[in-house]
């Protein structure tokens, strides 16, 4: 019985061990084949995705390039537009600047503005000048004594500064001595007096007066004497200035050669009014001699249609001599040259300016210092070179 049981056990186990081996072999081969198929399919899918990715990347790159090209084109167009706008603005600015400079140049040339049938003269056309002097050893000046500066021949009169010690004060004056006084001679002025110290501190007082003969006008008590010594003396010397503006003159000047009164009415077409004097003249002739008169009498100003034109701020005697020069008369001498050249410059009359410069170069007895001042003020280059 035991033997049979063992045999039975052997018989029963052999089939079990054989059958699973065969089955296992078949299963392994099957699994290996399926894996290869999956790998191939996966590779195909990966390749497909790779191709799609490359295609997508290429398309994206092309779109980016197109966008960059469009952006560059827009930027270039915008820059070009800005350049054109800037160029137009610059051209406009240059044109405006040119007009302003031309306007300023014309204004400086004429020194006159036309308004409401009158001419308003600029400061350059005023008959003004400065007297200045350093008085030495002032502290030694005795009571009621006077110190004079040197005389200067200006606008048909001799002028000087002088000091006087009186009643414990410093008196300060301007003296005027007309070159050719007449019975009705008068010079109305405004004078600005200045006393300066080493620190450029200044005392200023202004006085209006009318000289009717050789005399001095000013302040008898300009400063207290002791204050002047303490605050304004520099090494015993005193620096004084006076700016003189001539407002009006009468009875001065040389004899007039040519008439411009009513006797010239039949050969004139406009009347120029200077203060109380009337000058009968021809528009075309004055326009040919002066750019200012050309604009005033023949231009678009209202004066061009009027029979009388008022000229303000100038002296009638000076204007008479100025007209004589324009009409060819020998009106220039040392007593008239400053008034004539002032008006010649003011009205931009080159012929009159040239004749004044020729007189100062060849005939005038004025000092070189005085000639240089005139040359500098009115840009007389040849005279300036000779004086220097």
PLY file of the C-alpha trace (Angstrom):
ply
format ascii 1.0
element vertex 388
property float x
property float y
property float z
element edge 387
property int vertex1
property int vertex2
end_header
0.00 0.00 0.00
2.79 2.34 0.76
4.46 1.67 -2.57
1.36 2.30 -4.50
0.78 5.61 -2.75
4.26 6.84 -3.58
3.90 5.74 -7.20
0.64 7.48 -7.39
2.13 10.62 -6.08
4.88 10.53 -8.67
2.51 9.95 -11.48
0.33 12.73 -10.34
3.13 15.31 -10.11
4.88 14.77 -13.46
2.11 16.10 -15.63
1.84 19.18 -13.43
5.50 20.08 -13.88
5.50 19.53 -17.68
2.41 21.42 -18.65
3.28 24.74 -16.91
6.69 24.80 -18.59
5.18 24.65 -22.03
2.63 27.24 -21.12
5.27 29.57 -19.72
7.32 29.40 -22.92
4.37 30.30 -25.08
3.45 33.23 -22.82
6.97 34.71 -22.89
7.12 34.66 -26.67
3.73 36.28 -26.91
4.69 39.05 -24.49
7.94 39.71 -26.36
6.11 40.18 -29.68
3.53 42.52 -28.20
6.26 44.68 -26.66
7.96 45.14 -30.04
4.70 46.24 -31.61
4.11 48.75 -28.83
7.62 50.12 -29.15
7.24 50.62 -32.88
3.89 52.32 -32.44
5.34 54.54 -29.75
8.28 55.48 -31.93
5.94 56.31 -34.79
3.85 58.49 -32.49
6.95 60.23 -31.13
8.22 60.85 -34.65
4.84 62.24 -35.60
4.83 64.57 -32.59
8.39 65.62 -33.34
7.45 66.50 -36.90
4.42 68.43 -35.72
6.55 70.29 -33.16
9.11 71.19 -35.80
6.36 72.38 -38.12
4.75 74.41 -35.32
8.10 75.93 -34.34
8.86 76.87 -37.95
5.44 78.44 -38.37
5.89 80.36 -35.09
9.32 81.55 -36.22
7.90 82.78 -39.52
5.11 84.61 -37.72
7.64 86.20 -35.36
9.77 87.31 -38.31
6.71 88.76 -40.02
5.73 90.58 -36.82
9.27 91.93 -36.40
9.32 93.11 -40.00
5.97 94.85 -39.56
7.15 96.41 -36.28
10.41 97.59 -37.87
8.48 99.03 -40.80
6.08 100.86 -38.47
8.98 102.13 -36.38
10.84 103.38 -39.44
7.70 105.09 -40.72
7.11 106.67 -37.32
10.71 107.88 -37.12
10.48 109.30 -40.64
7.23 111.08 -39.74
8.81 112.54 -36.60
11.85 113.66 -38.61
9.63 115.42 -41.13
7.62 117.11 -38.37
10.83 118.17 -36.60
12.24 119.48 -39.88
9.11 121.54 -40.51
9.18 122.93 -36.97
12.87 123.78 -37.27
12.29 125.53 -40.59
9.41 127.45 -39.06
11.55 128.37 -36.05
14.43 129.48 -38.29
12.07 131.63 -40.33
10.62 133.18 -37.18
14.10 133.80 -35.76
15.17 135.40 -39.03
12.13 137.69 -38.96
12.81 138.68 -35.35
16.48 139.40 -36.07
15.55 141.40 -39.17
12.96 143.32 -37.17
15.50 144.09 -34.45
18.08 145.12 -37.03
15.61 147.41 -38.78
14.60 148.86 -35.43
18.21 149.55 -34.47
18.89 151.12 -37.86
15.98 153.50 -37.75
15.84 154.12 -34.02
12.30 155.35 -34.57
8.81 153.90 -34.21
5.85 155.36 -36.05
2.61 155.73 -34.11
-0.48 157.96 -34.39
0.93 160.60 -36.72
4.08 161.02 -34.59
7.49 159.45 -34.23
8.54 158.19 -30.81
12.32 158.34 -30.65
14.40 155.79 -28.78
16.90 156.52 -26.04
19.80 156.48 -28.50
18.34 159.53 -30.27
18.26 161.60 -27.06
20.77 164.41 -26.76
22.38 163.08 -23.61
25.96 162.76 -22.38
27.95 162.03 -19.24
30.37 164.33 -17.46
32.75 162.64 -15.03
35.73 163.81 -13.05
37.88 162.82 -10.06
38.46 165.92 -7.93
41.76 165.75 -6.04
42.60 166.94 -2.50
38.97 167.80 -1.81
39.42 167.71 1.98
41.74 170.72 1.66
39.05 172.85 0.00
38.34 175.98 2.03
34.91 177.40 2.86
33.22 179.19 -0.09
35.94 178.01 -2.48
35.30 176.21 -5.77
37.03 173.49 -7.83
36.26 173.10 -11.57
36.73 170.13 -13.88
37.89 170.62 -17.46
35.38 171.92 -20.02
33.90 169.69 -22.72
32.44 171.03 -25.97
29.16 169.13 -26.44
26.04 170.03 -28.44
26.99 173.62 -29.18
27.97 174.51 -25.61
30.84 174.02 -23.18
30.06 171.98 -20.07
31.90 171.24 -16.83
31.40 170.01 -13.26
32.35 171.99 -10.19
32.36 171.61 -6.40
31.89 174.23 -3.73
32.28 174.05 0.04
29.59 176.15 1.67
27.97 176.20 5.13
29.34 172.80 6.15
28.08 171.10 2.99
29.38 169.90 -0.36
27.77 171.78 -3.24
27.71 170.02 -6.64
26.93 171.80 -9.94
27.01 171.57 -13.75
28.07 174.74 -15.58
26.99 175.50 -19.15
28.59 178.07 -21.46
26.75 178.26 -24.86
29.08 178.63 -27.84
26.91 181.13 -29.70
24.34 182.57 -27.31
21.61 184.83 -28.60
19.22 187.11 -26.73
16.68 184.28 -26.55
19.21 181.50 -25.87
18.00 178.69 -23.60
18.92 175.07 -22.92
16.40 173.06 -20.89
17.97 170.01 -19.27
17.52 167.16 -16.83
20.68 166.36 -14.85
21.37 163.27 -12.74
24.20 163.89 -10.24
26.20 161.01 -8.72
28.92 160.78 -6.06
30.65 157.40 -5.73
33.01 155.78 -3.21
35.52 152.90 -3.45
32.73 150.32 -2.87
30.67 151.81 -5.72
28.11 153.09 -3.21
26.41 156.06 -4.77
24.34 159.11 -3.89
22.03 160.17 -6.73
20.00 163.35 -7.07
18.15 164.64 -10.14
17.52 168.24 -11.12
15.70 169.89 -14.03
16.87 173.34 -15.02
17.02 175.80 -17.90
20.30 177.51 -18.82
19.66 180.98 -20.30
23.22 182.28 -20.02
26.60 181.09 -18.77
25.73 179.73 -15.34
25.80 176.69 -13.08
22.89 174.69 -11.72
22.91 172.01 -9.04
22.65 171.28 -5.30
24.32 173.62 -2.74
23.79 170.96 -0.02
24.40 167.73 -1.91
26.17 166.08 1.10
27.22 167.15 4.55
30.93 167.94 4.42
31.98 165.58 7.22
29.89 162.70 5.83
31.48 163.27 2.43
34.98 163.11 3.99
34.16 159.98 6.01
32.32 157.90 3.43
33.16 159.11 -0.08
36.73 160.38 -0.19
39.26 157.89 -1.53
42.82 158.97 -0.72
41.55 162.54 -0.50
39.87 162.38 -3.94
36.17 162.51 -4.86
34.64 160.83 -7.93
31.68 162.70 -9.43
29.43 161.99 -12.43
26.56 163.87 -14.07
24.31 162.55 -16.84
22.91 165.51 -18.79
19.87 165.13 -21.04
19.02 168.13 -23.23
15.25 168.41 -23.46
14.95 171.55 -25.57
17.12 174.36 -26.95
16.37 177.73 -28.52
18.54 180.49 -29.95
21.61 178.31 -30.52
23.46 177.40 -33.68
24.89 179.04 -36.76
23.03 181.11 -39.31
20.70 179.02 -41.43
21.38 178.94 -45.17
18.28 177.41 -46.71
14.61 178.08 -46.05
12.03 175.36 -45.42
9.16 177.69 -44.46
5.92 178.59 -46.25
7.89 180.12 -49.10
8.57 176.52 -50.21
4.89 175.57 -50.24
4.63 175.39 -54.04
7.57 172.98 -54.33
6.64 170.68 -51.44
4.05 167.97 -50.84
4.27 167.38 -47.07
4.86 169.44 -43.92
7.05 168.01 -41.15
6.26 169.51 -37.75
9.06 169.61 -35.16
7.92 171.26 -31.96
6.69 174.71 -33.12
8.55 174.72 -36.45
7.13 173.58 -39.78
9.31 172.28 -42.62
7.92 172.20 -46.18
9.64 169.33 -48.02
9.28 166.77 -50.82
8.40 163.18 -49.89
10.25 161.58 -52.80
13.46 163.47 -52.12
13.51 162.59 -48.40
12.63 158.97 -49.22
15.63 158.80 -51.56
17.92 160.00 -48.75
16.51 158.07 -45.77
15.04 154.57 -45.37
13.04 155.78 -42.37
11.44 158.60 -44.31
10.77 156.19 -47.17
8.83 153.89 -44.84
7.12 156.76 -43.05
6.09 158.87 -46.03
5.71 156.30 -48.84
4.97 153.09 -46.95
1.84 151.62 -45.38
1.79 153.94 -42.37
-1.09 156.40 -42.00
1.41 159.28 -42.29
1.87 158.51 -45.98
-1.59 159.91 -46.71
-1.41 162.97 -44.45
-0.33 166.48 -45.35
1.32 167.14 -41.95
3.49 164.70 -40.00
4.70 165.41 -36.47
8.21 164.33 -35.45
8.61 164.20 -31.69
11.68 164.19 -29.47
14.06 166.10 -31.75
15.42 169.64 -31.85
14.10 171.92 -34.65
17.49 173.62 -35.12
19.23 170.25 -35.47
16.55 169.13 -37.91
16.98 172.29 -40.00
20.75 171.71 -40.34
20.09 168.02 -41.08
17.76 168.98 -43.94
20.32 171.48 -45.25
22.90 168.69 -45.39
20.45 166.44 -47.28
19.80 169.28 -49.74
23.54 169.78 -50.33
24.26 172.83 -48.18
27.47 173.29 -46.13
25.72 173.14 -42.78
28.25 171.05 -40.86
30.72 172.67 -38.48
31.90 171.99 -34.93
28.73 173.54 -33.50
26.27 171.50 -35.60
27.98 168.18 -36.37
26.78 166.32 -33.25
23.14 167.25 -33.81
23.32 166.40 -37.51
25.02 163.02 -37.08
22.51 162.11 -34.35
19.59 162.67 -36.75
21.45 161.10 -39.68
21.89 157.94 -37.63
18.34 158.08 -36.29
16.76 158.40 -39.76
19.29 156.11 -41.49
20.57 158.75 -43.92
23.92 157.40 -45.21
24.88 160.50 -47.22
24.54 162.75 -44.19
26.44 160.27 -42.01
29.29 160.15 -44.54
29.52 163.95 -44.73
29.66 164.22 -40.93
32.44 161.63 -40.77
34.40 163.42 -43.51
34.15 166.71 -41.60
35.33 165.09 -38.36
38.23 163.44 -40.19
39.46 166.49 -42.13
38.21 169.78 -40.63
36.96 169.46 -37.07
38.94 171.03 -34.21
37.43 168.72 -31.62
39.83 166.66 -29.52
40.66 163.09 -30.48
38.95 161.92 -27.31
35.72 163.70 -28.29
35.92 162.40 -31.87
36.37 158.86 -30.58
33.23 159.17 -28.44
31.24 160.30 -31.49
32.74 157.56 -33.67
31.92 154.89 -31.10
28.35 156.05 -30.57
27.50 156.22 -34.28
29.74 153.42 -35.62
31.99 155.66 -37.71
34.66 153.05 -38.35
37.14 155.15 -40.37
37.08 157.92 -37.75
37.44 155.36 -34.98
40.53 153.84 -36.61
42.14 157.26 -36.97
41.45 158.17 -33.33
42.91 154.90 -32.09
0 1
1 2
2 3
3 4
4 5
5 6
6 7
7 8
8 9
9 10
10 11
11 12
12 13
13 14
14 15
15 16
16 17
17 18
18 19
19 20
20 21
21 22
22 23
23 24
24 25
25 26
26 27
27 28
28 29
29 30
30 31
31 32
32 33
33 34
34 35
35 36
36 37
37 38
38 39
39 40
40 41
41 42
42 43
43 44
44 45
45 46
46 47
47 48
48 49
49 50
50 51
51 52
52 53
53 54
54 55
55 56
56 57
57 58
58 59
59 60
60 61
61 62
62 63
63 64
64 65
65 66
66 67
67 68
68 69
69 70
70 71
71 72
72 73
73 74
74 75
75 76
76 77
77 78
78 79
79 80
80 81
81 82
82 83
83 84
84 85
85 86
86 87
87 88
88 89
89 90
90 91
91 92
92 93
93 94
94 95
95 96
96 97
97 98
98 99
99 100
100 101
101 102
102 103
103 104
104 105
105 106
106 107
107 108
108 109
109 110
110 111
111 112
112 113
113 114
114 115
115 116
116 117
117 118
118 119
119 120
120 121
121 122
122 123
123 124
124 125
125 126
126 127
127 128
128 129
129 130
130 131
131 132
132 133
133 134
134 135
135 136
136 137
137 138
138 139
139 140
140 141
141 142
142 143
143 144
144 145
145 146
146 147
147 148
148 149
149 150
150 151
151 152
152 153
153 154
154 155
155 156
156 157
157 158
158 159
159 160
160 161
161 162
162 163
163 164
164 165
165 166
166 167
167 168
168 169
169 170
170 171
171 172
172 173
173 174
174 175
175 176
176 177
177 178
178 179
179 180
180 181
181 182
182 183
183 184
184 185
185 186
186 187
187 188
188 189
189 190
190 191
191 192
192 193
193 194
194 195
195 196
196 197
197 198
198 199
199 200
200 201
201 202
202 203
203 204
204 205
205 206
206 207
207 208
208 209
209 210
210 211
211 212
212 213
213 214
214 215
215 216
216 217
217 218
218 219
219 220
220 221
221 222
222 223
223 224
224 225
225 226
226 227
227 228
228 229
229 230
230 231
231 232
232 233
233 234
234 235
235 236
236 237
237 238
238 239
239 240
240 241
241 242
242 243
243 244
244 245
245 246
246 247
247 248
248 249
249 250
250 251
251 252
252 253
253 254
254 255
255 256
256 257
257 258
258 259
259 260
260 261
261 262
262 263
263 264
264 265
265 266
266 267
267 268
268 269
269 270
270 271
271 272
272 273
273 274
274 275
275 276
276 277
277 278
278 279
279 280
280 281
281 282
282 283
283 284
284 285
285 286
286 287
287 288
288 289
289 290
290 291
291 292
292 293
293 294
294 295
295 296
296 297
297 298
298 299
299 300
300 301
301 302
302 303
303 304
304 305
305 306
306 307
307 308
308 309
309 310
310 311
311 312
312 313
313 314
314 315
315 316
316 317
317 318
318 319
319 320
320 321
321 322
322 323
323 324
324 325
325 326
326 327
327 328
328 329
329 330
330 331
331 332
332 333
333 334
334 335
335 336
336 337
337 338
338 339
339 340
340 341
341 342
342 343
343 344
344 345
345 346
346 347
347 348
348 349
349 350
350 351
351 352
352 353
353 354
354 355
355 356
356 357
357 358
358 359
359 360
360 361
361 362
362 363
363 364
364 365
365 366
366 367
367 368
368 369
369 370
370 371
371 372
372 373
373 374
374 375
375 376
376 377
377 378
378 379
379 380
380 381
381 382
382 383
383 384
384 385
385 386
386 387
